[in-house]
Amino acid sequence: MTTDQIRLTLNKFLDKDVVIKYNLGRNKYEKYHATIKKLYKNVFIVEIKESKIKNEIKSFSYSDIITKTIKIDK
């Protein structure tokens, strides 16, 4: 799967709620309930819903999906 294909797939989830599972390595994971806000050429921006910080924003690259560092579920 290429970055362009991933961007097209994520475009369907723009401004929708998703669950992002982030692999930290050594069987450690973080799970975020987020909304995909913007898609750029190499990265995408999400807003974390359940955060101690108001309007917490994180960015991930499309290669994170290719390398299975993150998984996105509906």
C-alpha positions in Angstrom: 0.0 0.0 0.0 1.4 3.4 -0.9 1.1 6.7 0.9 -1.3 8.0 -1.7 -3.6 5.1 -1.2 -3.5 5.6 2.5 -4.3 9.3 2.1 -7.3 8.5 0.0 -8.5 5.9 2.5 -8.1 8.4 5.4 -9.9 11.0 3.5 -13.1 9.0 4.0 -12.6 9.4 7.8 -11.9 13.1 7.8 -13.7 14.8 10.7 -15.0 11.5 12.0 -14.2 9.7 15.2 -11.6 6.9 15.1 -9.6 4.8 17.5 -5.8 4.9 17.0 -3.7 2.2 18.6 0.0 3.4 18.8 2.7 0.7 19.2 5.4 2.0 21.5 7.5 -1.2 21.3 8.1 -4.0 23.7 4.4 -4.9 23.9 3.5 -1.4 25.0 0.6 0.4 23.4 -1.3 3.7 23.7 -4.9 4.0 22.6 -6.4 7.3 21.5 -10.0 8.2 20.7 -9.5 10.9 18.1 -10.9 12.8 15.2 -8.9 13.1 12.0 -8.6 16.8 11.3 -6.3 17.5 8.3 -4.5 15.5 5.7 -1.2 16.7 4.3 1.2 15.3 1.8 3.3 13.3 4.3 1.4 13.5 7.6 -2.1 13.7 9.0 -3.3 15.6 12.1 -5.6 14.2 14.7 -7.3 15.8 17.7 -7.4 13.6 20.8 -10.8 13.4 22.4 -10.1 12.0 25.9 -7.1 14.0 26.9 -6.1 15.9 30.1 -4.9 18.7 27.8 -7.7 20.6 26.1 -7.5 20.3 22.3 -4.5 18.0 22.2 -3.2 17.6 18.7 -1.0 14.8 17.4 0.5 14.2 14.0 1.3 10.9 12.4 2.9 10.0 9.1 1.4 7.7 6.5 4.5 5.5 6.8 3.5 4.8 10.4 0.5 2.9 9.0 2.7 1.1 6.5 5.2 0.0 9.2 2.3 -0.9 11.5 3.4 1.5 14.2 -0.2 2.7 14.3 -3.5 1.0 13.5 -6.7 3.0 12.9 -10.2 1.6 13.6 -13.6 3.1 13.3 
